[in-house]
Amino acid sequence: MRNIVNEDGEIIAKATKDGTLVGGHHRIIMAGSLCQKLFWQDTGEPVKLDALMHPNASKFSSTYSLMRPPR
């Protein structure tokens, strides 16, 4: 499991190692709507929220895959 944190270091959500969101769905959506930057706690890399903030996101399952930025 990996933690997703906000700019203040507060844990917002939890995801599996492959990036599937397993907890904190509402908090991560709220942070995205407030344009907060979120980061993987273990690496400090930014979390890409495009899949969650897509206008049709409500049509998808409750387990979203979070994308890692390209290296």
C-alpha positions as CSV (number, residue, x, y, z in Angstrom):
1,M,0.0,0.0,0.0
2,R,1.1,3.6,-0.7
3,N,-0.2,6.8,0.8
4,I,-1.2,9.9,-1.1
5,V,-0.5,13.1,0.7
6,N,-1.3,16.8,0.2
7,E,1.2,19.7,0.2
8,D,1.1,19.8,4.0
9,G,2.0,16.1,4.3
10,E,-1.4,15.0,5.5
11,I,-2.5,11.6,4.2
12,I,-5.4,12.0,1.9
13,A,-5.8,8.5,0.4
14,K,-4.4,5.0,0.1
15,A,-3.6,3.1,-3.1
16,T,-2.1,-0.2,-4.0
17,K,1.5,-0.3,-5.4
18,D,0.1,-0.4,-8.9
19,G,-1.9,2.8,-8.3
20,T,-5.4,1.5,-7.7
21,L,-7.2,3.8,-5.3
22,V,-8.5,1.8,-2.4
23,G,-9.4,4.4,0.2
24,G,-10.0,8.1,0.5
25,H,-12.1,8.5,-2.7
26,H,-14.1,11.5,-1.5
27,R,-11.1,13.2,0.0
28,I,-9.0,12.9,-3.2
29,I,-11.9,14.1,-5.3
30,M,-12.3,17.1,-3.0
31,A,-8.6,17.9,-3.1
32,G,-8.6,17.7,-6.9
33,S,-11.6,20.0,-7.2
34,L,-9.7,22.5,-4.9
35,C,-6.7,22.3,-7.2
36,Q,-4.5,21.0,-4.4
37,K,-1.3,19.2,-5.4
38,L,-1.0,15.6,-4.2
39,F,2.1,13.5,-3.9
40,W,3.1,9.9,-3.4
41,Q,4.4,9.8,0.2
42,D,7.1,7.3,-0.4
43,T,8.7,9.0,-3.5
44,G,7.5,12.6,-3.4
45,E,6.3,12.3,-7.0
46,P,3.1,14.2,-8.0
47,V,0.0,12.1,-8.3
48,K,-1.8,12.6,-11.7
49,L,-5.5,13.1,-11.1
50,D,-6.6,13.3,-14.7
51,A,-8.5,10.0,-14.6
52,L,-10.4,11.1,-11.5
53,M,-11.2,14.6,-12.6
54,H,-12.4,13.6,-16.1
55,P,-16.0,14.9,-16.6
56,N,-17.2,11.3,-17.2
57,A,-15.4,9.9,-14.1
58,S,-18.8,9.1,-12.4
59,K,-19.4,6.4,-15.1
60,F,-16.3,4.4,-14.0
61,S,-16.0,1.9,-11.2
62,S,-15.1,3.1,-7.6
63,T,-11.5,1.8,-8.1
64,Y,-9.6,4.2,-10.2
65,S,-6.1,3.8,-11.5
66,L,-3.8,6.7,-10.7
67,M,-1.2,7.4,-13.3
68,R,2.5,8.0,-12.5
69,P,4.2,10.9,-14.3
70,P,6.4,9.9,-17.2
71,R,10.1,9.6,-16.4
